[in-house]
Amino acid sequence: MNILPQKLQFISKHEQAFEIKNLNGLELFKFFVAKIEKIAEGCFLEAGCKVKADRIYFARFSLGFKLQNTTQLGVIIDFFDQINSRIDVDLNYSLIDRFLTVDSDISKISKFMFGVDLRRDPAESSLDIGLTIKDYPEKQELAINLIGKNLEADARTLLIKNSLHMGFDFGFKGESNIELYPRFNKYEWQQPNVQQRLMQVLSPTVLKLLPICNWIYIGLSTANPSRKIYYYLENFNDFFSYFPANDLAHKVHAYYQHQPVKSMAIAVLESELQSQHIEEMNLYYVL
């Protein structure tokens, strides 16, 4: 069954619900969603919103798929090049060029994502690439080096598996950063050795929310003032009970409770979780 129309319909309904109009790059992204769907397996679509105090940014979408060949990579490069050729866009590839070299073994990349975060002001817009490596110790070591010395200790404490997800962000004005995402599922964080490592890095405020999740990612990046925690909720309704978010976030979540999503995540800075009211968070919904 071809579910491509459902993915594009998902984006269109999101645009209509949150009145997204005439954003530079969104139509091109949808064109490349269709293009990748024709040549890749295991495709999934993620829609997101960023809530920041009394402002909300709705145009955040990513497509994930199983990377199998260089033809697929070529399509993603074409998408980035077309965006980069536009006025007021100057993407900086220096970080990912250090990581993905011509001799990289793409058979060890188990998942690949590309996405957009589009704003009215192009200076605030960005593209992103996410990928998961497995059984690739030399690349995992390189990724740790790329995030910098200040986060190395956290990374080495949390990276206890042979797989690692990471993301590269490319601002339209040349900003570039990398974020590592150590991941733990419900079974793993119940193991004493994993609990010990989590307690070395994360605060009790973060850890007390684990029982309501299927899994968590811990985002490590110098672009963030503190660790960012990605909670994948077991029950969507727990969002209202456990996260003191503002009305804008509640509006987004209320909409997505009635959409055909498979999973959802809340990304919150560890420092924000210490407060009585969360002013900044990202919400992600996966089709």
N, C-alpha and C positions, 0 to 999 in steps of 0.2 A: 504494500500500500504506500503510495506517495503522499507524505504528510507535509510537503513543502507549502501548499496553499495555507495550511493551518498555521505554519510559522509566520508567513507574511501577514496573514489575517491577525495573528497575535500582536505583531508590531503595529498594524493599522488601528486596531482597537485601542491599544495603549496610546497612540497618537491622538485619537479622537477623545478618549476619556480625559486626557490631561492637556488637551488643546495645544499640541505640538505642531507648529506650522513653519514651513520654509527655513528649516535649519540646514546650513551648509554641510553636505556630506551624508545626510541620512538616506536620500534616495540612492546614492551610489552604494552605500552599505547594503541596502536591501537587494540591489542588483547582484552584489557579490555573495550574499546569502544564497540566492537562487543558483548561482554559478557553482559554489562549493557543494551544495546539496546534490548536484548532478554527478559529482566525481568522488564523493567521500561517503564513508559509512559512519554510523553511530552519531549522527548530527543531533545536537540539542541547542535550544535557544534560551538565552537568559535575558530578562528585562530587569532594569534596575532604576532606582531613584536615589538621589543624594539629598538628604534633609539637613539644612544648616540654619539653625535658629528659625527665622520667619521666612526663609527662602527654600525653594525646592527645585532640583534639577532633574527633569524627567527623561531626557534623551540619552539613556545609557543602555546599550544593547551589546550582547556578545553571542557569537556562534562558536560552539565547540564541535570537534569531530575527531575521528581516529586518523592520525597522520600516517600515510602509507607510502607516499612517493614525493619526488621533487616537483612533479606537475602541480600537486596541490599547493606546495610552498610557492611555486611560481605565481599562482592565482592570488595568493595573499600579498606577495611582493607587488603585483600589478595594482591591487587595491591601494596599498600604501603609496605607491608612486603617483597614482592619479590624484590622491588627496594632496600629496606633497607638491604637485605641480600647480596647485591653486594659489591665487593671490592671498597673502597674509599667512601662509603656512610654510614652516621651515622645520621639518622633523630631524631629530638628532638620533642617528642609529649607532652611536659609538658603543653603548653598553651591550646591545644585542650582537653587534659585530664581534665583540670580544668573546661572546659566549657561543654563538652559532657560527662556526667557521666552515670552510669548504670541506674539511675532513670530518665533520661531525657525523655521528652514526644515528640517522633518523629512526632506525629500528628500535632505538632505546628511548624514543619519545612516544609515550603511550597515549597522550591526549594533547590536543592543540586547540587554542582558542584565539579568535581575533575580535576586537570590539571597538566601540566608539563611546565617547562621552562628549556630547555636543552641547555648546552653549551659544547664546545670542552673540556674545563677544568672542570672536575666534581666539583671542589670546587666552581664554579660559578653557578651550576645547582640547581634547586629546584623543589619541588612538591607543589601543593596548593589545598586547600579545601575551597569552598565557600558555604554558606548556608544562607537562609532567614528564620527568625523566625517571627511568627505572633501571637498576643495575648499571649505573653509569657513575662510579665513584669519582673519577677525575673531573667530570662536569659538576658534580655536587660540591666538590672542593672549590672549584672555580666560582660557583654561585656564592658560596660563603665569603670568599675573598671580595667579590664585587659589592656586597652589602656594607662592607667597611668594618673596621676594628671595633667600633662601639657596640655592634650587634653580634659579633662573632661568638662571644660566650653563650648568649641566648641560643643562637643557632646550633652550636655544638651540643648543648644540653638537650635540645628538643628533637634534633634530627637523629632518630634511633632506628629508622627504617631504610630500606634500600630504594625508596622512591621519594621524590620531592616535587611539589608543584611550585611554580614561580611565575611572576608576572613582570612584564616590561611596559612602562608607560611612556608615551611620546607626546609631549605638549606641542601644540601648533606653533609655539614660539621658541622651540628648541630645548625646552626642559626635558630631561630624561631621568628615569629612576628605575630601580629593580626592587621587587618585594618577594621575599621567600615566605612560603606558607606550610610550615610543619602541620601535619594533619593527624588527628586522633579520633577513632570511633568509640562508640559506647563500650564495646568489649575491651578495647585497649586501655582506656583511662581507668578501668577498674583493676588493672594489674598493679601490684604494689610498686614495682620498679618504675612504671610510667607515672603513677601518682607522685612518687618522690621527685621525679624530674619536673613535673608540672608545678609542684609546690616550690621548687627552687626558683622558678621564673615568674609565675603568675600569682596575683594577689588572691586572697580568699574571696573577694567580691566576684572575681572572674570564675573561680572554681565552683562556687555555689550554684551556678546556673547550668552546670554540666548535666544534671539529671533530666532536664527537659529537652535535651538535644540527641540527635542521632550521631552527629559528629561535629567537631570544631576544627577550624583552621586558625593558626596564630600568625598574623601578618607582621613580618619584620622588615622595616624599611626606614631609611633615614629621611624619607619624605614625610613621615608621620612623627608627631611629637612624643608619642608613646606607642606601645604595642597595640595592634588592632586585632580584635577578636571577632571571628566569623562564626556565629552560632547558627547551625542548621537545625531548626526546630522539628521535633517529632510531631507536635500538635500545633498547627498554625494559630489556634486561639490563645496559646500561651504568650503570644506577643503582647497582648493587651494586659495580661496579668503580671508579667515579670519585667517589662521594659517601660519605664516612665517617660514615654515619648510625647511629643507635642501633637496638636491636632492635625498638622499636615501629614505626619507619618501615619496617623490613624486613618486618614482619608485614603492614602495609598493602599494600606493593608486591607481596609474594608473592601476596596474595589477588587483586589486580587483574591480575596476569599471566595469570589464567585467566578473565578477563571480556572481553566483546566491545567493547573500547574502541578508538577510532580514534587517539587521541594521548594523551600524558601529559606533564606538566610538573613540575619541581621548582623551588620558589621559595625562595631562600636570600639572607639579607642578605650583602652583600659582606664585612662584618666577620666573619661566621661562617665564610666560606670560607678565611679566613686561619688558622683553628685546625686542630688535628689531628683533632678530633672535632666534628661538627656537632650542636649541641644543639637547634637550632630550625629547622624548615623547614615549608613547605606542600607538599602533594602534590595534584595535580589530574589527574583522569582523565575524558576526554571520550567520550561515547557518540554 
